[in-house]
């Protein structure tokens, strides 16, 4: 092993340790207290109507999207659920090389089943669609996580921020944080939620801890990604995807229930 290889391996080890220490800890789960918020919008697409008040019990959600490093730890421990490989031109590279080269980037190329398996292994679950929207919009019904003004606070297709046509490291846009402090809930990668998708679900949904339709063909993804216009990255925008799909612009974040009563 030559000197340059040893230096590269040393730097890689430092990056991996940094990723684990900064992201894989309880401090990066944000607690969102029980209460009401307004879900949906009467001014946007039909599947976001009608806007309605929803009560959610206390829950926690990841401050960041699950990273390559975190998913790599799961993959090494279980030997299953490897993310799909994508051309390096999209900035994600081949698995597991991309986990080693970009440990702080959100994992992409995972199906809904991959994401659900990771969250179970990590002791949590995927957020419901309602939980995701409350974490993104807050109690003040923000159009984007940071507010109602159109700002360049997210990794979108025309951001001109050095991450065009590829994912960015998690937390790279601190001004884009949500009311509760969650990062990258607009842009970077779409995020799987637990719910089945229905375009008429809001017309009959429960107003307390809704969990989506009982059956369906697609799962809901939220938040937009690096390939999307900023208008598709709003807090209420809904999109559906087959749960077996593995694409380079979809990842996820962790959630968990809180048993204690506040």
N, C-alpha and C positions, 0 to 999 in steps of 0.2 A: 504494500500500500504506500503510494507516494505521499509527499508532504501536502500537496494541494488537496488530495482526497481526504486526508486527516482533518485539514482545516475546514473543508466543506461539511464533513460529518459533525465536527464540533459545533459549528454554527447552527447546523440543523438541530442538534440536541438542545441547544439554548432556545431556539424558537419553539420547540415542542414543549419544553418545560415552562416557558413563558405562557404559551397558550393554555396549558393545563392549569397553571396557577391563577391566571387572570379570569378565566371563563368557566372552569368546571368547579364552581363552589356555590354554596347557598346564597351568598350575598348578591348573586346575579339572578335571583328569582325575585320578582317584584310582587308584593302583596297588594291586591286590589280589594278594598273593603266592600262588604255587601251594600247593595243599594240599587236605585233605579237609574236608567239612562234611556235616551231615545235612540232606537235602532232603525236603520233604513232612512230613506229620503223620499219625499213627495215630489222633488224637483229633478229627479234623475231617471235612470232606466226603470222599466216596468217591474223588473224583479226586485227592485229596491223599495217598492211601494206595497202597502202604505207605511209611512213612518209610524212607529208605535213604541209605547213605553214598556220596558222590560226590567224585571227585577232579577238580579243575580246574587247568589250567596258569595261569600268571600272566596277568592281563589288566588292562586299565584301563577304568574306567567314569566317566561324567560325574558330577561332584559335584552338578550341578543338572540339572533337566529342560531340554531345549532351549527357549530363550526365543523370544518373538515377534521380538525384534531379530535374533537369530542366524538364524532362519528367513527373516526379511525380506531379509537379506544374500544368502542362497541364492536366494530368489525373484527378486530384482533381477538377480542374476548370470546366472540361467538362463532367466528368463521363463516358467517352467513350475511345475507343482505348487502352485498357489495353494490355501491352505486354504479350506474351505467357509465361506460366510457364515452367521452365526447372529444371531438377534434380540439387540439390545443388552440386553434384560432379563436375559439370562444372564451379563452382564458381559464378554462377549467381543467384541461389536460386529461390524462389517463389516471385511473384509480389503480393502486394507491399513491402513485407519484404525486398527484396534485395535493393529497393530504400532507405529504412531507414538504412540498414546496410552498404551499399556501395554507398553513395550519389555521390561520385566523379568518379565512374566507368561509362563507356559509357553505355547508355541504349542499350539492345540487345533484340531480340525476337519481333521486330516490323516489320510489313509488310511495303511495299512501301506506301500503303494507310495510315497507321498509321503515317509514317514519313512525308508524304505530309500534313496530317491534322495538325500535330504539327507545321510545318514550317509556314503554313497559320495562325495559331493561334498566332504564335510568330511575325508575321509581315514580314515574309520572304518567302523563297521557297527552294526547293532542288537545288543544283548546277547542271548545265548541265555537261555532261561528259567532254566537252572541258574545262570548268571552273575548274572542279576538277583537271584535268591533269595539267593545267597551274599552279594552286596553289601548286601542288605537285612537279612538275619538274622545275618550274621557266623558265627563258629565256635561261638558259644554257643547257637545255635538260638533266637533271640529271637522271641517271638510278634509283636511289633511292632518296628520298627527301633530304638526307644529301650530296649526291654526287655520284660518280661512284665506290667508293671502298666498298667492302663487309664488313660491320661492324655490330656489335651486338647492333644496335641502335633502335631496334623495338621489340615488343612483338610477337614473332613467336613460333611455336610449340617446337623448340629445343633451346630456348634461354638460358635455365639454369639460369634464373634471379629471381627466386622466384615466377614467374607467369606462369609457365608451366601449360598447360591444363586449363587456365582460363584467363579472361580479366584482364587488369591492370588499375589502375586509370589513367585518362587522364593526359597528360603532364608528365608522369613518365619517359620518355626518352628524355630529353632536347637536347641531342646531335643528335637526329634524326629529328629535326625540318627541315622544308623545306626552300628553298631560301627566301620565304616571311615570314617565322616564324610560319607556321601552324604546329601543333603537331599531331603525330600519323597518318600521312597519309600513313605510311607503318605499317602493322600489327595491333594488338589489335582487331578491328572489321572491316569487310568489310563495305563499306558505299554506301547506295543507292544514285543514281543520278537520274535526271529527265528524262533521255533519254530511249527510247525503244532501244533494242539491235538488231543489224544486223551484221553478220560476214563480209559483203561486204560494209558496210556503208562508209568506208574511201575511196572507189573508186569513190564515187559521192558526197561526202559531200560538203557543202558550205564552203568557206574559210573565211567567216565573221559571227561570232556569231552563229555557228551551234547548232542546238537543237535536233539532232538525227532524226531517221526515223519518219514519221508521224504515223505509226501503227506498231504493233509488238505483240509478245506473252510474251517476257521477258523484264525486266528492267535491265539496266546496274548497276553492283556493282563494286566498285574500292577499291584498297589498300591492299587487303589481311587481314589476321586475325591471332589470336592466334593459330589456327589449321593448319596454312599453312607454307610451306617452304619459306624462304626469297626470292627465285626467283619468287614466285607468288605475292610478295609484291612490285614489281617494279612500277614505275610511269606510265608505258604504258600498264601494264597487264589489260586485260578486262575479265570480267566474267558476266554471265547472270543468272537471277533468276526470277521465277514467282513472280509477284508483290504481290500475296496473301501470299507468304511464310513468316513464322515467325520462325527464327532459331537463335540459341544461339551465332552465330558468325557474325551477321549482325546488324549494327546500321546506323548512318547517322550524317551529320553536316549541319548547317544552311548556307544559302547564301541569298544575296539580291542584287538587281540591284541598281545602283547609277545613279540618274537622271542628276546630274550636269556634265557639260562638262569640262574636265581638259585641 
